[in-house]
């Protein structure tokens, strides 16, 4: 299997964003990188000047690069943006909203995990319209992943294997609201939470994380113990979603586990040291509540 680095979901300072991808290009055993601001269109101008040089640096390092579209399109300027992206992108586009698909019909493109591919018929439909890569939604159980991957030829299927899980997106900005601001005058307060802002239940239990208009899991997805199962299913790639940690180290751990240089128990212990701020989860894969986590080495009867 290959490794994909998904798009950065959080609002990092522009120079840090650039340097992060420079290091990925130079040091990480990543095969494919998805670039672009996909969560909030207001953030787009921050990274625009760095995007061409980052794309060039990644390509020069032998990485396949895709550009991701916005997850939620509600404004006319956002509609113009996705139309322009589809028309002018120098690399393959990853569609994250169905509104983008109309601009990509008949052209090779990728489908991101934000488009609901829940069955074989949907995957076949998208493949017939030009989809060559499909990152399946992170909430799918293993039985569904296996069935969909077996049903469609000539499509590289991918699963979300590491990172806080994207759960929902809204036209309203929760980050702004929590700070007493409006969405139009948000002052980009989401930049203060590089891994999202953790929300707690009334019992003070960490529950979710917010990222501007996006809601994510508090727990971090971790399918390090399921890699062999995914390989057997014919999954072409595992997706790592950037968090504010050493993502080069994360990619090396996954690569070593894929190549059986380390076992899942060792890999899991090392991942815990690299990203200690949130517990892991793999419940969706095992048909359990998403927040559940089955430790490596434990097999169901």
Phi and psi in degrees as GROMACS dihedral restraints (atoms count N, CA, C in turn):
[ dihedral_restraints ]
;  ai    aj    ak    al  type     phi  dphi    fc
    3     4     5     6     1   -95.5    20    10
    4     5     6     7     1   169.5    20    10
    6     7     8     9     1  -116.2    20    10
    7     8     9    10     1   131.9    20    10
    9    10    11    12     1  -114.9    20    10
   10    11    12    13     1   137.3    20    10
   12    13    14    15     1   -99.1    20    10
   13    14    15    16     1   114.1    20    10
   15    16    17    18     1   -70.1    20    10
   16    17    18    19     1   173.2    20    10
   18    19    20    21     1   -67.7    20    10
   19    20    21    22     1   146.4    20    10
   21    22    23    24     1   -67.2    20    10
   22    23    24    25     1   123.1    20    10
   24    25    26    27     1   -88.3    20    10
   25    26    27    28     1   -19.3    20    10
   27    28    29    30     1   -99.9    20    10
   28    29    30    31     1   166.2    20    10
   30    31    32    33     1   -95.9    20    10
   31    32    33    34     1    89.5    20    10
   33    34    35    36     1   -94.5    20    10
   34    35    36    37     1   154.9    20    10
   36    37    38    39     1   -59.2    20    10
   37    38    39    40     1   142.2    20    10
   39    40    41    42     1   -58.1    20    10
   40    41    42    43     1   -43.3    20    10
   42    43    44    45     1   -65.9    20    10
   43    44    45    46     1   -37.9    20    10
   45    46    47    48     1   -66.0    20    10
   46    47    48    49     1   -38.0    20    10
   48    49    50    51     1   -58.7    20    10
   49    50    51    52     1   -49.1    20    10
   51    52    53    54     1   -61.4    20    10
   52    53    54    55     1   -48.8    20    10
   54    55    56    57     1   -65.6    20    10
   55    56    57    58     1   -33.2    20    10
   57    58    59    60     1   -59.3    20    10
   58    59    60    61     1   -47.3    20    10
   60    61    62    63     1   -73.2    20    10
   61    62    63    64     1   -30.6    20    10
   63    64    65    66     1   -59.6    20    10
   64    65    66    67     1   -42.7    20    10
   66    67    68    69     1   -69.8    20    10
   67    68    69    70     1   -37.6    20    10
   69    70    71    72     1   -59.3    20    10
   70    71    72    73     1   -43.7    20    10
   72    73    74    75     1   -61.7    20    10
   73    74    75    76     1   -41.3    20    10
   75    76    77    78     1   -85.4    20    10
   76    77    78    79     1   -27.8    20    10
   78    79    80    81     1  -126.8    20    10
   79    80    81    82     1   -21.7    20    10
   81    82    83    84     1   -91.0    20    10
   82    83    84    85     1   138.3    20    10
   84    85    86    87     1   -80.3    20    10
   85    86    87    88     1    54.2    20    10
   87    88    89    90     1   -98.7    20    10
   88    89    90    91     1   137.8    20    10
   90    91    92    93     1   -92.6    20    10
   91    92    93    94     1   -38.1    20    10
   93    94    95    96     1  -133.8    20    10
   94    95    96    97     1   139.4    20    10
   96    97    98    99     1  -126.2    20    10
   97    98    99   100     1   128.9    20    10
   99   100   101   102     1  -100.3    20    10
  100   101   102   103     1   120.4    20    10
  102   103   104   105     1  -105.8    20    10
  103   104   105   106     1   163.4    20    10
  105   106   107   108     1   117.4    20    10
  106   107   108   109     1   152.4    20    10
  108   109   110   111     1   -83.4    20    10
  109   110   111   112     1   115.4    20    10
  111   112   113   114     1  -113.0    20    10
  112   113   114   115     1    -9.5    20    10
  114   115   116   117     1   -93.1    20    10
  115   116   117   118     1   -49.8    20    10
  117   118   119   120     1  -135.5    20    10
  118   119   120   121     1   120.2    20    10
  120   121   122   123     1   -65.6    20    10
  121   122   123   124     1   -21.5    20    10
  123   124   125   126     1   -67.3    20    10
  124   125   126   127     1   -21.5    20    10
  126   127   128   129     1   -84.1    20    10
  127   128   129   130     1   -14.5    20    10
  129   130   131   132     1   -52.2    20    10
  130   131   132   133     1   -45.4    20    10
  132   133   134   135     1   -62.9    20    10
  133   134   135   136     1   -23.8    20    10
  135   136   137   138     1   -63.1    20    10
  136   137   138   139     1   -33.3    20    10
  138   139   140   141     1  -106.2    20    10
  139   140   141   142     1    -5.1    20    10
  141   142   143   144     1   -57.8    20    10
  142   143   144   145     1   -41.8    20    10
  144   145   146   147     1   -70.0    20    10
  145   146   147   148     1   -25.7    20    10
  147   148   149   150     1   -90.3    20    10
  148   149   150   151     1   -17.7    20    10
  150   151   152   153     1   -59.4    20    10
  151   152   153   154     1   -46.6    20    10
  153   154   155   156     1   -61.3    20    10
  154   155   156   157     1   -41.4    20    10
  156   157   158   159     1   -72.0    20    10
  157   158   159   160     1   -35.2    20    10
  159   160   161   162     1   -66.2    20    10
  160   161   162   163     1   -44.1    20    10
  162   163   164   165     1   -59.2    20    10
  163   164   165   166     1   -44.3    20    10
  165   166   167   168     1   -64.5    20    10
  166   167   168   169     1   -41.2    20    10
  168   169   170   171     1   -64.3    20    10
  169   170   171   172     1   -42.7    20    10
  171   172   173   174     1   -65.8    20    10
  172   173   174   175     1   -43.7    20    10
  174   175   176   177     1   -64.3    20    10
  175   176   177   178     1   -39.5    20    10
  177   178   179   180     1   -64.5    20    10
  178   179   180   181     1   -26.3    20    10
  180   181   182   183     1   -85.5    20    10
  181   182   183   184     1     1.9    20    10
  183   184   185   186     1    89.0    20    10
  184   185   186   187     1    11.3    20    10
  186   187   188   189     1   -85.8    20    10
  187   188   189   190     1   139.7    20    10
  189   190   191   192     1   -77.5    20    10
  190   191   192   193     1   133.3    20    10
  192   193   194   195     1  -118.1    20    10
  193   194   195   196     1   134.7    20    10
  195   196   197   198     1  -120.7    20    10
  196   197   198   199     1   155.1    20    10
  198   199   200   201     1  -112.4    20    10
  199   200   201   202     1   127.4    20    10
  201   202   203   204     1   -91.4    20    10
  202   203   204   205     1   146.2    20    10
  204   205   206   207     1   -90.9    20    10
  205   206   207   208     1   167.7    20    10
  207   208   209   210     1   -61.8    20    10
  208   209   210   211     1   148.1    20    10
  210   211   212   213     1   -78.2    20    10
  211   212   213   214     1   -36.7    20    10
  213   214   215   216     1  -130.7    20    10
  214   215   216   217     1   124.2    20    10
  216   217   218   219     1  -114.1    20    10
  217   218   219   220     1   114.1    20    10
  219   220   221   222     1  -125.9    20    10
  220   221   222   223     1   -18.2    20    10
  222   223   224   225     1  -113.1    20    10
  223   224   225   226     1   157.0    20    10
  225   226   227   228     1   -62.1    20    10
  226   227   228   229     1   -38.8    20    10
  228   229   230   231     1   -66.0    20    10
  229   230   231   232     1   -30.3    20    10
  231   232   233   234     1   -72.3    20    10
  232   233   234   235     1   -35.9    20    10
  234   235   236   237     1   -63.3    20    10
  235   236   237   238     1   -42.1    20    10
  237   238   239   240     1   -65.2    20    10
  238   239   240   241     1   -36.8    20    10
  240   241   242   243     1   -63.5    20    10
  241   242   243   244     1   -46.8    20    10
  243   244   245   246     1   -69.7    20    10
  244   245   246   247     1   -31.9    20    10
  246   247   248   249     1   -65.7    20    10
  247   248   249   250     1   -42.2    20    10
  249   250   251   252     1   -67.5    20    10
  250   251   252   253     1   -40.7    20    10
  252   253   254   255     1   -59.2    20    10
  253   254   255   256     1   -46.5    20    10
  255   256   257   258     1   -64.9    20    10
  256   257   258   259     1   -33.9    20    10
  258   259   260   261     1   -82.5    20    10
  259   260   261   262     1   -28.9    20    10
  261   262   263   264     1  -118.6    20    10
  262   263   264   265     1    -5.9    20    10
  264   265   266   267     1   -59.5    20    10
  265   266   267   268     1   131.7    20    10
  267   268   269   270     1   -78.0    20    10
  268   269   270   271     1    -6.7    20    10
  270   271   272   273     1  -132.9    20    10
  271   272   273   274     1   174.2    20    10
  273   274   275   276     1   -64.4    20    10
  274   275   276   277     1   142.1    20    10
  276   277   278   279     1   -95.6    20    10
  277   278   279   280     1   139.5    20    10
  279   280   281   282     1  -103.2    20    10
  280   281   282   283     1   115.2    20    10
  282   283   284   285     1   -81.4    20    10
  283   284   285   286     1   130.0    20    10
  285   286   287   288     1  -115.3    20    10
  286   287   288   289     1     0.3    20    10
  288   289   290   291     1  -144.2    20    10
  289   290   291   292     1   141.8    20    10
  291   292   293   294     1   -63.1    20    10
  292   293   294   295     1   -23.0    20    10
  294   295   296   297     1   -63.4    20    10
  295   296   297   298     1   -23.4    20    10
  297   298   299   300     1   -76.8    20    10
  298   299   300   301     1   -24.3    20    10
  300   301   302   303     1   -64.5    20    10
  301   302   303   304     1   -31.9    20    10
  303   304   305   306     1   -60.9    20    10
  304   305   306   307     1   -27.8    20    10
  306   307   308   309     1   -86.2    20    10
  307   308   309   310     1    -5.9    20    10
  309   310   311   312     1  -118.4    20    10
  310   311   312   313     1     3.7    20    10
  312   313   314   315     1   -56.4    20    10
  313   314   315   316     1   129.5    20    10
  315   316   317   318     1    80.8    20    10
  316   317   318   319     1    -1.7    20    10
  318   319   320   321     1  -113.6    20    10
  319   320   321   322     1   143.4    20    10
  321   322   323   324     1   -59.2    20    10
  322   323   324   325     1   131.6    20    10
  324   325   326   327     1  -154.9    20    10
  325   326   327   328     1   173.4    20    10
  327   328   329   330     1  -115.2    20    10
  328   329   330   331     1   157.3    20    10
  330   331   332   333     1  -114.6    20    10
  331   332   333   334     1   125.6    20    10
  333   334   335   336     1   -83.6    20    10
  334   335   336   337     1   171.3    20    10
  336   337   338   339     1   -71.9    20    10
  337   338   339   340     1    -3.0    20    10
  339   340   341   342     1   -88.4    20    10
  340   341   342   343     1   -11.2    20    10
  342   343   344   345     1   -94.0    20    10
  343   344   345   346     1   128.4    20    10
  345   346   347   348     1   -76.2    20    10
  346   347   348   349     1    96.6    20    10
  348   349   350   351     1  -103.1    20    10
  349   350   351   352     1    91.5    20    10
  351   352   353   354     1  -104.3    20    10
  352   353   354   355     1    -5.1    20    10
  354   355   356   357     1  -154.8    20    10
  355   356   357   358     1   172.6    20    10
  357   358   359   360     1   -66.0    20    10
  358   359   360   361     1   -36.9    20    10
  360   361   362   363     1   -63.3    20    10
  361   362   363   364     1   -41.3    20    10
  363   364   365   366     1   -64.5    20    10
  364   365   366   367     1   -42.7    20    10
  366   367   368   369     1   -62.4    20    10
  367   368   369   370     1   -42.2    20    10
  369   370   371   372     1   -64.1    20    10
  370   371   372   373     1   -41.3    20    10
  372   373   374   375     1   -60.0    20    10
  373   374   375   376     1   -47.3    20    10
  375   376   377   378     1   -67.5    20    10
  376   377   378   379     1   -38.3    20    10
  378   379   380   381     1   -62.7    20    10
  379   380   381   382     1   -39.2    20    10
  381   382   383   384     1   -66.1    20    10
  382   383   384   385     1   -22.0    20    10
  384   385   386   387     1   -96.3    20    10
  385   386   387   388     1     3.9    20    10
  387   388   389   390     1   119.0    20    10
  388   389   390   391     1    -1.7    20    10
  390   391   392   393     1   -68.0    20    10
  391   392   393   394     1   128.4    20    10
  393   394   395   396     1  -112.4    20    10
  394   395   396   397     1   -17.0    20    10
  396   397   398   399     1  -136.2    20    10
  397   398   399   400     1   139.0    20    10
  399   400   401   402     1  -136.0    20    10
  400   401   402   403     1   117.3    20    10
  402   403   404   405     1   -91.1    20    10
  403   404   405   406     1   113.0    20    10
  405   406   407   408     1   -69.9    20    10
  406   407   408   409     1   151.0    20    10
  408   409   410   411     1   -59.1    20    10
  409   410   411   412     1   142.6    20    10
  411   412   413   414     1   -69.7    20    10
  412   413   414   415     1   -13.8    20    10
  414   415   416   417     1   -86.7    20    10
  415   416   417   418     1     0.3    20    10
  417   418   419   420     1   -73.4    20    10
  418   419   420   421     1   139.0    20    10
  420   421   422   423     1   -78.3    20    10
  421   422   423   424     1   166.2    20    10
  423   424   425   426     1   -59.8    20    10
  424   425   426   427     1   -36.9    20    10
  426   427   428   429     1   -61.5    20    10
  427   428   429   430     1   -40.5    20    10
  429   430   431   432     1   -70.0    20    10
  430   431   432   433     1   -41.5    20    10
  432   433   434   435     1   -57.7    20    10
  433   434   435   436     1   -46.9    20    10
  435   436   437   438     1   -63.5    20    10
  436   437   438   439     1   -43.4    20    10
  438   439   440   441     1   -66.0    20    10
  439   440   441   442     1   -43.2    20    10
  441   442   443   444     1   -66.7    20    10
  442   443   444   445     1   -44.4    20    10
  444   445   446   447     1   -63.4    20    10
  445   446   447   448     1   -32.5    20    10
  447   448   449   450     1   -79.7    20    10
  448   449   450   451     1   -15.0    20    10
  450   451   452   453     1   -91.6    20    10
  451   452   453   454     1   -16.6    20    10
  453   454   455   456     1  -128.2    20    10
  454   455   456   457     1   124.3    20    10
  456   457   458   459     1   -89.2    20    10
  457   458   459   460     1   163.5    20    10
  459   460   461   462     1    63.2    20    10
  460   461   462   463     1    22.0    20    10
  462   463   464   465     1  -127.8    20    10
  463   464   465   466     1   131.3    20    10
  465   466   467   468     1   -88.3    20    10
  466   467   468   469     1   111.9    20    10
  468   469   470   471     1   -90.6    20    10
  469   470   471   472     1   145.9    20    10
  471   472   473   474     1  -135.5    20    10
  472   473   474   475     1   151.0    20    10
  474   475   476   477     1  -125.1    20    10
  475   476   477   478     1   153.6    20    10
  477   478   479   480     1   -82.0    20    10
  478   479   480   481     1   111.9    20    10
  480   481   482   483     1  -114.6    20    10
  481   482   483   484     1   -14.0    20    10
  483   484   485   486     1  -156.4    20    10
  484   485   486   487     1   137.5    20    10
  486   487   488   489     1   122.2    20    10
  487   488   489   490     1   162.4    20    10
  489   490   491   492     1   -60.7    20    10
  490   491   492   493     1   134.4    20    10
  492   493   494   495     1   -83.7    20    10
  493   494   495   496     1   124.1    20    10
  495   496   497   498     1   -68.9    20    10
  496   497   498   499     1   125.1    20    10
  498   499   500   501     1  -111.2    20    10
  499   500   501   502     1   -37.1    20    10
  501   502   503   504     1  -159.0    20    10
  502   503   504   505     1   161.2    20    10
  504   505   506   507     1  -142.6    20    10
  505   506   507   508     1   147.9    20    10
  507   508   509   510     1  -134.5    20    10
  508   509   510   511     1   159.1    20    10
  510   511   512   513     1   -73.8    20    10
  511   512   513   514     1   -16.3    20    10
  513   514   515   516     1   -98.0    20    10
  514   515   516   517     1   150.5    20    10
  516   517   518   519     1  -103.8    20    10
  517   518   519   520     1   107.5    20    10
  519   520   521   522     1   -67.3    20    10
  520   521   522   523     1   -37.2    20    10
  522   523   524   525     1   -58.0    20    10
  523   524   525   526     1   -47.2    20    10
  525   526   527   528     1   -63.4    20    10
  526   527   528   529     1   -44.6    20    10
  528   529   530   531     1   -60.0    20    10
  529   530   531   532     1   -41.6    20    10
  531   532   533   534     1   -63.0    20    10
  532   533   534   535     1   -25.7    20    10
  534   535   536   537     1   -98.8    20    10
  535   536   537   538     1    13.2    20    10
  537   538   539   540     1    71.5    20    10
  538   539   540   541     1    25.7    20    10
  540   541   542   543     1  -116.5    20    10
  541   542   543   544     1   161.6    20    10
  543   544   545   546     1   -91.4    20    10
  544   545   546   547     1   162.0    20    10
  546   547   548   549     1   -61.5    20    10
  547   548   549   550     1   -39.1    20    10
  549   550   551   552     1   -72.0    20    10
  550   551   552   553     1   -19.3    20    10
  552   553   554   555     1  -128.1    20    10
  553   554   555   556     1    53.1    20    10
  555   556   557   558     1   -78.1    20    10
  556   557   558   559     1   -15.8    20    10
  558   559   560   561     1    57.1    20    10
  559   560   561   562     1    17.7    20    10
  561   562   563   564     1    52.2    20    10
  562   563   564   565     1    46.0    20    10
  564   565   566   567     1   -67.1    20    10
  565   566   567   568     1   -15.5    20    10
  567   568   569   570     1   -63.9    20    10
  568   569   570   571     1   -18.5    20    10
  570   571   572   573     1   -67.1    20    10
  571   572   573   574     1   -14.7    20    10
  573   574   575   576     1   -82.7    20    10
  574   575   576   577     1    -6.0    20    10
  576   577   578   579     1  -126.2    20    10
  577   578   579   580     1    88.4    20    10
  579   580   581   582     1   -67.8    20    10
  580   581   582   583     1   -19.3    20    10
  582   583   584   585     1  -119.4    20    10
  583   584   585   586     1    19.8    20    10
  585   586   587   588     1    89.7    20    10
  586   587   588   589     1   159.2    20    10
  588   589   590   591     1   -99.1    20    10
  589   590   591   592     1   119.9    20    10
  591   592   593   594     1   -73.9    20    10
  592   593   594   595     1   133.2    20    10
  594   595   596   597     1  -106.0    20    10
  595   596   597   598     1   145.0    20    10
  597   598   599   600     1  -115.2    20    10
  598   599   600   601     1   155.3    20    10
  600   601   602   603     1   -75.4    20    10
  601   602   603   604     1   176.8    20    10
  603   604   605   606     1   -64.5    20    10
  604   605   606   607     1   -18.8    20    10
  606   607   608   609     1   -92.9    20    10
  607   608   609   610     1    14.9    20    10
  609   610   611   612     1    64.3    20    10
  610   611   612   613     1    30.3    20    10
  612   613   614   615     1   -97.3    20    10
  613   614   615   616     1   126.9    20    10
  615   616   617   618     1   -56.5    20    10
  616   617   618   619     1   133.6    20    10
  618   619   620   621     1  -128.9    20    10
  619   620   621   622     1   -55.8    20    10
  621   622   623   624     1  -133.3    20    10
  622   623   624   625     1   175.7    20    10
  624   625   626   627     1  -134.1    20    10
  625   626   627   628     1   141.6    20    10
  627   628   629   630     1  -112.1    20    10
  628   629   630   631     1   149.2    20    10
  630   631   632   633     1  -142.2    20    10
  631   632   633   634     1    79.6    20    10
  633   634   635   636     1    67.1    20    10
  634   635   636   637     1  -116.1    20    10
  636   637   638   639     1   -86.8    20    10
  637   638   639   640     1    -0.1    20    10
  639   640   641   642     1  -106.9    20    10
  640   641   642   643     1   144.8    20    10
  642   643   644   645     1  -114.0    20    10
  643   644   645   646     1   131.7    20    10
  645   646   647   648     1  -126.3    20    10
  646   647   648   649     1   170.0    20    10
  648   649   650   651     1   -71.6    20    10
  649   650   651   652     1   151.9    20    10
  651   652   653   654     1   -72.1    20    10
  652   653   654   655     1   -43.6    20    10
  654   655   656   657     1   -72.4    20    10
  655   656   657   658     1   155.1    20    10
  657   658   659   660     1  -101.1    20    10
  658   659   660   661     1   122.9    20    10
  660   661   662   663     1   -59.9    20    10
  661   662   663   664     1   140.8    20    10
  663   664   665   666     1  -151.2    20    10
  664   665   666   667     1   104.2    20    10
  666   667   668   669     1  -106.0    20    10
  667   668   669   670     1    33.3    20    10
  669   670   671   672     1   -64.4    20    10
  670   671   672   673     1   -28.9    20    10
  672   673   674   675     1   -86.3    20    10
  673   674   675   676     1    -9.2    20    10
  675   676   677   678     1  -104.7    20    10
  676   677   678   679     1     7.2    20    10
  678   679   680   681     1   -61.3    20    10
  679   680   681   682     1   -43.6    20    10
  681   682   683   684     1   -64.2    20    10
  682   683   684   685     1   -38.6    20    10
  684   685   686   687     1   -62.9    20    10
  685   686   687   688     1   -43.1    20    10
  687   688   689   690     1   -64.6    20    10
  688   689   690   691     1   -39.3    20    10
  690   691   692   693     1   -62.7    20    10
  691   692   693   694     1   -42.8    20    10
  693   694   695   696     1   -62.8    20    10
  694   695   696   697     1   -33.6    20    10
  696   697   698   699     1   -72.3    20    10
  697   698   699   700     1   -12.2    20    10
  699   700   701   702     1    89.7    20    10
  700   701   702   703     1    16.5    20    10
  702   703   704   705     1   -68.2    20    10
  703   704   705   706     1   131.8    20    10
  705   706   707   708     1   -85.5    20    10
  706   707   708   709     1   -27.1    20    10
  708   709   710   711     1  -155.0    20    10
  709   710   711   712     1   152.2    20    10
  711   712   713   714     1  -110.9    20    10
  712   713   714   715     1   137.1    20    10
  714   715   716   717     1  -100.7    20    10
  715   716   717   718     1   129.5    20    10
  717   718   719   720     1  -105.4    20    10
  718   719   720   721     1   125.4    20    10
  720   721   722   723     1   -97.7    20    10
  721   722   723   724     1   125.4    20    10
  723   724   725   726     1   -58.3    20    10
  724   725   726   727     1   132.2    20    10
  726   727   728   729     1  -124.1    20    10
  727   728   729   730     1   164.8    20    10
  729   730   731   732     1   -79.1    20    10
  730   731   732   733     1    75.8    20    10
  732   733   734   735     1  -153.9    20    10
  733   734   735   736     1  -175.1    20    10
  735   736   737   738     1   -79.1    20    10
  736   737   738   739     1    89.0    20    10
  738   739   740   741     1   -71.1    20    10
  739   740   741   742     1   -21.1    20    10
  741   742   743   744     1   -64.3    20    10
  742   743   744   745     1   -44.7    20    10
  744   745   746   747     1   -62.9    20    10
  745   746   747   748     1   -41.9    20    10
  747   748   749   750     1   -59.4    20    10
  748   749   750   751     1   -45.8    20    10
  750   751   752   753     1   -64.5    20    10
  751   752   753   754     1   -36.9    20    10
  753   754   755   756     1   -68.4    20    10
  754   755   756   757     1   -37.1    20    10
  756   757   758   759     1   -63.8    20    10
  757   758   759   760     1   -45.9    20    10
  759   760   761   762     1   -64.1    20    10
  760   761   762   763     1   -40.9    20    10
  762   763   764   765     1   -63.8    20    10
  763   764   765   766     1   -42.4    20    10
  765   766   767   768     1   -65.1    20    10
  766   767   768   769     1   -38.5    20    10
  768   769   770   771     1   -68.2    20    10
  769   770   771   772     1   -39.8    20    10
  771   772   773   774     1   -61.7    20    10
  772   773   774   775     1   -38.2    20    10
  774   775   776   777     1   -89.5    20    10
  775   776   777   778     1     6.2    20    10
  777   778   779   780     1    60.5    20    10
  778   779   780   781     1    31.7    20    10
  780   781   782   783     1   -83.2    20    10
  781   782   783   784     1   -23.0    20    10
  783   784   785   786     1  -135.4    20    10
  784   785   786   787     1   153.6    20    10
  786   787   788   789     1   -88.5    20    10
  787   788   789   790     1   164.5    20    10
  789   790   791   792     1   -58.2    20    10
  790   791   792   793     1   -34.3    20    10
  792   793   794   795     1   -65.4    20    10
  793   794   795   796     1   -45.7    20    10
  795   796   797   798     1   -65.5    20    10
  796   797   798   799     1   -42.4    20    10
  798   799   800   801     1   -61.2    20    10
  799   800   801   802     1   -43.0    20    10
  801   802   803   804     1   -64.1    20    10
  802   803   804   805     1   -42.4    20    10
  804   805   806   807     1   -62.7    20    10
  805   806   807   808     1   -39.0    20    10
  807   808   809   810     1   -70.0    20    10
  808   809   810   811     1   -39.8    20    10
  810   811   812   813     1   -60.7    20    10
  811   812   813   814     1   -37.5    20    10
  813   814   815   816     1   -61.6    20    10
  814   815   816   817     1   -35.8    20    10
  816   817   818   819     1   -72.7    20    10
  817   818   819   820     1   -34.9    20    10
  819   820   821   822     1   -73.9    20    10
  820   821   822   823     1   -38.5    20    10
  822   823   824   825     1  -130.9    20    10
  823   824   825   826     1    79.4    20    10
  825   826   827   828     1   -87.4    20    10
  826   827   828   829     1    -3.9    20    10
  828   829   830   831     1   -80.3    20    10
  829   830   831   832     1   -13.6    20    10
  831   832   833   834     1  -141.9    20    10
  832   833   834   835     1   141.1    20    10
  834   835   836   837     1   -69.5    20    10
  835   836   837   838     1   162.4    20    10
  837   838   839   840     1   -90.1    20    10
  838   839   840   841     1   163.7    20    10
  840   841   842   843     1  -148.0    20    10
  841   842   843   844     1   149.4    20    10
  843   844   845   846     1  -149.1    20    10
  844   845   846   847     1    22.2    20    10
  846   847   848   849     1   -60.3    20    10
  847   848   849   850     1   -41.4    20    10
  849   850   851   852     1   -55.7    20    10
  850   851   852   853     1   -44.7    20    10
  852   853   854   855     1   -59.8    20    10
  853   854   855   856     1   -35.7    20    10
  855   856   857   858     1   -95.8    20    10
  856   857   858   859     1    14.2    20    10
  858   859   860   861     1    70.4    20    10
  859   860   861   862     1    24.9    20    10
  861   862   863   864     1  -114.5    20    10
  862   863   864   865     1   173.4    20    10
  864   865   866   867     1   -52.2    20    10
  865   866   867   868     1   141.0    20    10
  867   868   869   870     1   -56.9    20    10
  868   869   870   871     1   -29.7    20    10
  870   871   872   873     1   -78.4    20    10
  871   872   873   874     1    -8.4    20    10
  873   874   875   876     1   -70.1    20    10
  874   875   876   877     1   154.8    20    10
  876   877   878   879     1  -141.4    20    10
  877   878   879   880     1   122.4    20    10
  879   880   881   882     1   -99.5    20    10
  880   881   882   883     1   118.5    20    10
  882   883   884   885     1   -63.1    20    10
  883   884   885   886     1   148.8    20    10
  885   886   887   888     1   -55.8    20    10
  886   887   888   889     1   142.9    20    10
  888   889   890   891     1    90.9    20    10
  889   890   891   892     1    -9.6    20    10
  891   892   893   894     1   -98.0    20    10
  892   893   894   895     1   119.4    20    10
  894   895   896   897     1  -109.9    20    10
  895   896   897   898     1   138.8    20    10
  897   898   899   900     1   -74.1    20    10
  898   899   900   901     1   147.2    20    10
